[in-house]
Structure formats: C-alpha cells, structure tokens
Amino acid sequence: MRDRFRRNPVAAGYLLAVAGLALLMRFVFADGMSAQVRASLSTNPANLADHPVNALLGSAFVLDPGDGVPLTLAALVAVALCLGGFEREVGPWRAAAVALAGHVGATLVSAAVIGSGAYPLDLTRGTDLGVTYVAFAAAGAVTALLPPVLRGPWLAALVAYPLLTAGWFGAVPEFGAVGHVAAVFIGSGCGAFAVHRVYAATGRCPRHLG
C-alpha cells in the first residue's frame, strides 16, 4: 500500500478520499444529511452561482447513486489505471492539474448547456456530481501515451460511449453526456501538452502504456 502511494499519490489519494466519504455517507451520516451533502455539492447552475468553489471541488468526491454500480465501478477503475499510469509518466502535479481541468471544464460546459435552454425541463437545481468527469478526463489524458495507431480509435470509443448511452432531447444529448465528451477532449488536450512538456524537458521518448 505504501509503495502504491509513493508511485501514485494523486490517484491513490483521490480514490481513498472518495471511498472514505462514501463510507461516511453510507454508515455514519443520517439519510437526510447525506442527501443534503449531495444537494449542496451538486454542480448545477444554482449551486455554481451560490457557492461555486465548494461545488466545483466537492462534487468530484461524492459518488452519485444515479450513475449505477457498473458505471461507478468502471469510473473508479479508470481513475486507478488511467490517472495512475498518467501520473507515473508526467508526475503528480501535472496529473492532478489535468484531472482538475477535466472535471472543472466539463462541469462548466454542462452548466452552460443547462443554462442555454436546450432542455424542456428545468435542470438548474438538478444533480451533477461524481467521479465520472475525472475518469473520462484521465482516460482522455492517456491518449498521448498510446501507440499512434490506437489513439484515434481510443478517443472515438471514449466519445461514442456517453453519446450512445445518453438520453436525447431532440438533437441534444443529456447534459451529463455533454460533460463527459468535454472531459475527454479537455483531458486529451491537457494530457498531450503535459506529456510534451515532460518529454521536451527530459529528452525522453514516449513510453507507451502496456
């Protein structure tokens, strides 16, 4: 365990924080308090206008029951593998910055779509939290570490999944899918920049994941 923390302090620390909060909300907090925490940290337009910093940062650590067990587990595995692998390659600070940029950027894109009036429902006080934006950003970030022949299919799969599984309102997918797609592109762009900076500074060649 200590060796894993030394190799992946950001990924391991993040997952432990998520797990710790989930256990507190499940076994320690009263049901009403857990619901209040979710409502307060959800990154909907109402919360972003009232307490943006708490919502933007806190929402990444609260599991959303609406995601379902399969998606939640897949997201946690993606964080462990993708963010951990990316962190080992570019260092913890750059990995943390890419994950944060992906989560915050995806959240703001989702909020902008909600506020645009694209949906027939009032979603200004809806629920938008969980680890999936971080997971999709981390999965996008490792694109730069894959062999060139795999990068296009990898990105296409990451973008296609949320769009194919989303509910659609005419020509617009649900806001969560928009956020996931945004997280992929933000993660891939920031990840490529971070990898380039590291390799340029050290003179290393890319070491593909595997």
C-alpha positions as CSV (number, residue, x, y, z in Angstrom):
1,M,0.0,0.0,0.0
2,R,2.8,2.4,0.9
3,D,4.5,1.6,-2.4
4,R,1.3,2.4,-4.3
5,F,1.0,5.7,-2.6
6,R,4.6,6.6,-3.5
7,R,4.1,5.7,-7.1
8,N,0.6,7.1,-7.5
9,P,-0.1,9.7,-4.7
10,V,-2.8,11.6,-6.7
11,A,-4.8,8.6,-8.0
12,A,-4.5,6.7,-4.7
13,G,-5.2,9.7,-2.5
14,Y,-8.2,10.7,-4.6
15,L,-9.7,7.2,-4.6
16,L,-9.2,6.9,-0.8
17,A,-10.9,10.2,-0.3
18,V,-13.9,9.2,-2.5
19,A,-14.1,5.8,-0.7
20,G,-13.9,7.5,2.8
21,L,-16.6,10.0,2.0
22,A,-18.8,7.2,0.6
23,L,-18.4,5.1,3.7
24,L,-19.3,8.1,5.9
25,M,-22.4,8.9,3.9
26,R,-23.4,5.3,3.9
27,F,-22.8,4.3,7.5
28,V,-22.3,7.4,9.6
29,F,-24.3,10.3,8.2
30,A,-28.1,10.2,8.6
31,D,-30.0,9.8,5.3
32,G,-31.1,13.4,5.4
33,M,-27.6,14.7,5.9
34,S,-26.3,12.5,3.1
35,A,-28.9,13.9,0.8
36,Q,-28.1,17.4,1.9
37,V,-24.4,16.9,1.1
38,R,-25.3,15.7,-2.4
39,A,-27.7,18.6,-2.9
40,S,-25.1,21.2,-1.7
41,L,-22.2,19.9,-3.7
42,S,-24.0,19.2,-6.9
43,T,-22.6,21.4,-9.7
44,N,-25.9,22.6,-11.0
45,P,-26.3,26.3,-12.1
46,A,-28.0,27.2,-8.8
47,N,-25.1,25.9,-6.7
48,L,-22.5,27.3,-9.0
49,A,-24.0,30.7,-8.7
50,D,-24.2,30.5,-4.9
51,H,-21.1,28.6,-3.8
52,P,-19.0,27.8,-6.9
53,V,-15.7,26.7,-5.3
54,N,-17.3,24.3,-2.9
55,A,-19.5,22.8,-5.6
56,L,-16.7,22.5,-8.2
57,L,-14.2,20.8,-5.9
58,G,-16.5,18.8,-3.6
59,S,-18.7,17.3,-6.4
60,A,-15.7,15.3,-7.6
61,F,-15.6,13.3,-4.4
62,V,-19.2,12.4,-4.0
63,L,-20.5,9.3,-5.7
64,D,-23.8,9.7,-7.5
65,P,-26.3,6.9,-6.8
66,G,-27.9,7.7,-10.1
67,D,-24.8,6.6,-12.0
68,G,-25.5,3.0,-11.0
69,V,-23.0,0.4,-9.7
70,P,-21.5,-0.7,-13.1
71,L,-20.7,2.9,-14.3
72,T,-19.4,3.9,-10.8
73,L,-17.1,0.8,-10.7
74,A,-15.9,1.4,-14.2
75,A,-15.1,5.0,-13.4
76,L,-13.1,4.1,-10.3
77,V,-11.2,1.5,-12.3
78,A,-10.5,4.1,-15.0
79,V,-9.2,6.5,-12.4
80,A,-6.9,3.9,-10.9
81,L,-5.5,2.7,-14.2
82,C,-5.5,5.8,-16.4
83,L,-4.8,8.5,-13.9
84,G,-2.3,6.3,-12.1
85,G,-0.5,5.5,-15.4
86,F,-0.5,9.1,-16.5
87,E,0.7,10.2,-13.1
88,R,3.7,7.9,-13.3
89,E,4.6,9.3,-16.6
90,V,4.2,13.1,-16.0
91,G,4.4,13.4,-12.3
92,P,1.7,14.0,-9.6
93,W,1.3,17.8,-10.0
94,R,0.7,17.7,-13.7
95,A,-1.7,14.7,-13.4
96,A,-3.6,16.5,-10.7
97,A,-3.9,19.6,-12.9
98,V,-5.2,17.6,-15.8
99,A,-7.8,15.8,-13.7
100,L,-8.9,19.1,-12.1
101,A,-9.1,20.8,-15.5
102,G,-11.1,18.0,-16.9
103,H,-13.6,17.9,-14.0
104,V,-14.0,21.7,-13.8
105,G,-14.1,22.2,-17.5
106,A,-16.7,19.5,-18.1
107,T,-18.8,20.9,-15.2
108,L,-18.8,24.4,-16.7
109,V,-19.7,23.1,-20.1
110,S,-22.6,21.1,-18.6
111,A,-23.8,24.1,-16.7
112,A,-23.6,26.2,-19.8
113,V,-25.7,23.7,-21.8
114,I,-28.3,23.6,-19.0
115,G,-28.5,27.4,-18.9
116,S,-28.9,27.6,-22.6
117,G,-32.5,26.4,-22.5
118,A,-31.7,23.4,-24.7
119,Y,-33.8,21.1,-22.5
120,P,-37.5,21.2,-22.0
121,L,-37.1,20.6,-18.2
122,D,-35.8,23.0,-15.5
123,L,-32.5,21.4,-14.6
124,T,-31.0,24.4,-12.7
125,R,-31.3,22.5,-9.4
126,G,-30.6,19.0,-10.8
127,T,-27.9,16.7,-9.6
128,D,-24.5,16.6,-11.3
129,L,-21.7,15.1,-9.2
130,G,-19.5,12.0,-9.1
131,V,-16.1,10.7,-10.3
132,T,-17.0,10.2,-13.9
133,Y,-15.7,13.6,-15.2
134,V,-12.4,12.9,-13.6
135,A,-12.4,9.3,-15.0
136,F,-13.2,10.4,-18.6
137,A,-10.6,13.2,-18.4
138,A,-7.9,10.7,-17.2
139,A,-8.9,8.3,-19.9
140,G,-8.5,11.1,-22.4
141,A,-5.2,12.1,-21.0
142,V,-3.5,8.7,-21.6
143,T,-4.2,9.0,-25.3
144,A,-0.8,10.7,-25.7
145,L,0.8,7.7,-24.1
146,L,-0.8,5.1,-26.5
147,P,0.8,4.0,-29.8
148,P,-0.3,6.4,-32.5
149,V,-2.3,3.7,-34.3
150,L,-4.6,3.3,-31.2
151,R,-5.1,7.0,-30.4
152,G,-7.9,7.6,-32.9
153,P,-10.0,4.5,-32.0
154,W,-9.4,5.1,-28.3
155,L,-10.7,8.7,-28.5
156,A,-13.6,7.6,-30.7
157,A,-14.7,5.0,-28.2
158,L,-14.5,7.4,-25.3
159,V,-16.6,10.0,-27.1
160,A,-19.1,7.4,-28.5
161,Y,-19.9,5.7,-25.2
162,P,-21.6,8.6,-23.4
163,L,-23.4,9.7,-26.6
164,L,-24.7,6.2,-27.4
165,T,-25.9,5.6,-23.8
166,A,-27.4,9.0,-23.2
167,G,-31.0,10.1,-23.3
168,W,-31.6,12.7,-26.0
169,F,-33.8,15.8,-26.2
170,G,-34.2,16.1,-29.9
171,A,-30.7,16.8,-31.3
172,V,-29.2,17.5,-27.8
173,P,-27.9,14.7,-25.5
174,E,-28.5,14.9,-21.8
175,F,-26.1,17.3,-20.1
176,G,-24.1,14.5,-18.4
177,A,-23.1,13.1,-21.8
178,V,-22.1,16.6,-22.9
179,G,-19.9,16.9,-19.8
180,H,-18.3,13.5,-20.4
181,V,-17.4,14.4,-24.0
182,A,-16.0,17.7,-22.9
183,A,-13.9,15.9,-20.2
184,V,-12.5,13.6,-22.8
185,F,-11.3,16.4,-25.1
186,I,-10.1,18.6,-22.2
187,G,-8.2,15.6,-20.8
188,S,-6.7,14.6,-24.1
189,G,-5.6,18.2,-24.9
190,C,-4.1,18.9,-21.5
191,G,-2.6,15.4,-21.3
192,A,-0.8,15.8,-24.7
193,F,0.5,19.2,-23.5
194,A,1.8,17.8,-20.2
195,V,3.4,14.8,-21.9
196,H,5.1,17.1,-24.5
197,R,6.4,19.4,-21.7
198,V,7.9,16.5,-19.7
199,Y,9.5,14.8,-22.7
200,A,10.9,18.1,-24.0
201,A,12.4,18.9,-20.6
202,T,13.9,15.5,-20.0
203,G,14.7,14.4,-23.6
204,R,12.8,11.2,-23.1
205,C,10.8,9.4,-25.8
206,P,7.2,8.4,-25.1
207,R,6.8,5.2,-23.2
208,H,3.5,3.6,-24.3
209,L,1.3,2.1,-21.7
210,G,1.1,-1.6,-21.6
